[in-house]
Amino acid sequence: MEYTANTGPKSRLRVRTGTDEERTIRPLDRLRNEERKQAKAYLKQNGEKTLNIQVLASRTRSYLPQIKADLELLEKLLETYERTKKG
């Protein structure tokens, strides 16, 4: 496999497999409905690791630390906003 990454807010990872197939992996900024369904189905059956699940797991590993940091920042923002709004 060969990986090529672009940088920037809309960066995508291009993956070239052993065949002529090339896939683009988008950043994990949110789950699409289809990905959400696949993840829920995988958790229910604890089954086969399809290519889609493997890609989702890889993206999750890459982006989860940033997602957690962003969530913490947004929670603090809301807490401060609510506190100052009432004052």
C-alpha positions as CSV (number, residue, x, y, z in Angstrom):
1,M,0.0,0.0,0.0
2,E,1.1,3.5,-0.7
3,Y,-0.1,6.5,1.2
4,T,-0.2,10.1,0.1
5,A,-1.5,12.8,2.5
6,N,-2.4,16.4,1.9
7,T,-2.3,18.9,4.7
8,G,-4.9,21.5,5.6
9,P,-8.4,21.6,7.0
10,K,-9.9,19.6,4.1
11,S,-7.0,17.2,3.8
12,R,-7.6,13.7,2.5
13,L,-5.4,10.6,2.6
14,R,-5.1,8.8,-0.7
15,V,-4.4,5.0,-0.5
16,R,-3.2,3.0,-3.4
17,T,-3.6,-0.7,-2.9
18,G,-1.7,-3.5,-4.7
19,T,-4.2,-3.3,-7.5
20,D,-5.0,-0.3,-9.6
21,E,-7.6,0.7,-7.1
22,E,-7.1,4.1,-5.3
23,R,-9.2,5.2,-2.4
24,T,-9.5,8.6,-0.7
25,I,-9.9,8.6,3.1
26,R,-11.4,11.8,4.4
27,P,-10.7,13.2,7.8
28,L,-12.9,12.1,10.7
29,D,-14.6,15.4,11.5
30,R,-18.0,13.7,11.9
31,L,-19.6,10.3,11.3
32,R,-21.8,9.9,8.3
33,N,-25.1,8.1,8.8
34,E,-23.8,5.1,6.9
35,E,-20.6,4.9,9.0
36,R,-22.7,5.2,12.2
37,K,-24.9,2.3,11.0
38,Q,-21.9,0.2,10.2
39,A,-20.2,0.9,13.5
40,K,-23.4,0.0,15.4
41,A,-23.9,-3.2,13.4
42,Y,-20.2,-4.2,14.0
43,L,-20.6,-3.7,17.8
44,K,-23.8,-5.8,17.9
45,Q,-22.3,-8.7,16.1
46,N,-18.6,-8.2,17.0
47,G,-18.0,-9.7,13.6
48,E,-16.0,-9.4,10.4
49,K,-13.6,-6.6,10.0
50,T,-14.7,-5.2,6.7
51,L,-12.6,-2.7,4.8
52,N,-15.0,0.0,5.8
53,I,-14.7,-0.9,9.5
54,Q,-10.9,-1.0,9.1
55,V,-10.8,2.4,7.5
56,L,-13.1,3.8,10.2
57,A,-11.0,2.4,13.0
58,S,-7.8,3.8,11.4
59,R,-9.4,7.3,11.1
60,T,-10.7,7.0,14.7
61,R,-7.2,6.3,16.0
62,S,-5.8,9.2,14.1
63,Y,-8.4,11.8,15.0
64,L,-9.7,10.8,18.4
65,P,-7.2,12.8,20.5
66,Q,-8.1,16.0,18.6
67,I,-11.8,15.3,18.8
68,K,-11.5,14.8,22.6
69,A,-9.5,18.0,23.0
70,D,-12.1,19.9,20.9
71,L,-14.9,18.5,22.9
72,E,-13.3,19.5,26.2
73,L,-12.7,23.1,24.8
74,L,-16.4,23.3,23.7
75,E,-17.7,22.1,27.0
76,K,-15.6,24.8,28.8
77,L,-16.9,27.4,26.4
78,L,-20.5,26.5,27.1
79,E,-19.9,26.4,30.8
80,T,-18.4,29.9,30.7
81,Y,-21.1,31.1,28.4
82,E,-23.9,29.9,30.6
83,R,-22.2,31.3,33.7
84,T,-21.7,34.8,32.2
85,K,-25.2,34.8,30.6
86,K,-26.9,34.5,33.9
87,G,-24.8,37.2,35.6
